[in-house]
Amino acid sequence: MPPENTKNLEQSLPDGQVVSRTWLKERGFSRPRVDYALRAGKLVALSRGIYRRPGPPLKWEHVVFSLNEMGYDVHVGGRSALELQGLAHYLPLGDTQRIRLYSTVKIPSWTRIFTDSFEFEIHNKKLFEELPKPG
């Protein structure tokens, strides 16, 4: 693999972003290039077909950003949104942070592999129904 291809991978994939093999293929990264990047340490496999560049520890924000970049319409809502605004009424028990995700589309099952420091609670429905038109 020529050095310009490695640089292209580093430019295409920001630190912390989680991507699938399909996402990489859509951006012109063939299977041998992805396999070479894995062997060379340029990519780290998180699950089967799910990768990220090595770097800082993975946060839940990286995963939510990555889902949106891959075309899933996902947003943080419910109690998690209130906690992010500093409106939590109690301290959570344990070290695992629960993040509530809302989406109208099915979220990939690989989001359930992150159970050490955060865990997603997925709601497959709209947070808000269609808003009424202003009077």
Solvent accessible surface area in square Angstrom, and as a share of the most:
residue,aa,sasa,rsa
1,M,71,0.32
2,P,61,0.39
3,P,111,0.70
4,E,111,0.50
5,N,36,0.19
6,T,21,0.12
7,K,122,0.52
8,N,68,0.35
9,L,4,0.02
10,E,69,0.31
11,Q,126,0.56
12,S,39,0.25
13,L,0,0.00
14,P,63,0.40
15,D,84,0.43
16,G,1,0.01
17,Q,6,0.03
18,V,0,0.00
19,V,0,0.00
20,S,22,0.14
21,R,55,0.20
22,T,87,0.51
23,W,19,0.07
24,L,0,0.00
25,K,148,0.63
26,E,125,0.56
27,R,111,0.40
28,G,52,0.50
29,F,9,0.04
30,S,51,0.33
31,R,158,0.58
32,P,96,0.60
33,R,51,0.19
34,V,2,0.01
35,D,41,0.21
36,Y,87,0.33
37,A,1,0.01
38,L,51,0.25
39,R,178,0.65
40,A,51,0.40
41,G,41,0.39
42,K,71,0.30
43,L,3,0.02
44,V,63,0.36
45,A,60,0.47
46,L,54,0.27
47,S,37,0.24
48,R,237,0.87
49,G,20,0.19
50,I,8,0.04
51,Y,8,0.03
52,R,18,0.07
53,R,47,0.17
54,P,64,0.40
55,G,55,0.53
56,P,67,0.42
57,P,109,0.68
58,L,32,0.16
59,K,115,0.49
60,W,23,0.08
61,E,83,0.37
62,H,42,0.19
63,V,0,0.00
64,V,17,0.09
65,F,97,0.41
66,S,0,0.00
67,L,0,0.00
68,N,67,0.34
69,E,85,0.38
70,M,34,0.15
71,G,66,0.63
72,Y,67,0.26
73,D,95,0.49
74,V,6,0.04
75,H,75,0.34
76,V,35,0.20
77,G,1,0.01
78,G,29,0.28
79,R,110,0.40
80,S,3,0.02
81,A,35,0.28
82,L,92,0.46
83,E,54,0.24
84,L,93,0.46
85,Q,140,0.62
86,G,63,0.60
87,L,103,0.51
88,A,54,0.42
89,H,178,0.80
90,Y,108,0.41
91,L,158,0.79
92,P,90,0.57
93,L,175,0.87
94,G,65,0.63
95,D,140,0.73
96,T,47,0.27
97,Q,77,0.34
98,R,103,0.38
99,I,2,0.01
100,R,23,0.09
101,L,0,0.00
102,Y,24,0.09
103,S,2,0.01
104,T,76,0.44
105,V,67,0.38
106,K,159,0.67
107,I,5,0.02
108,P,20,0.13
109,S,84,0.54
110,W,30,0.10
111,T,0,0.00
112,R,143,0.52
113,I,73,0.37
114,F,18,0.08
115,T,80,0.46
116,D,120,0.62
117,S,58,0.37
118,F,8,0.03
119,E,61,0.27
120,F,16,0.07
121,E,47,0.21
122,I,33,0.17
123,H,48,0.21
124,N,92,0.47
125,K,129,0.55
126,K,113,0.48
127,L,64,0.32
128,F,138,0.58
129,E,135,0.61
130,E,155,0.69
131,L,135,0.67
132,P,120,0.75
133,K,180,0.76
134,P,135,0.85
135,G,127,1.22
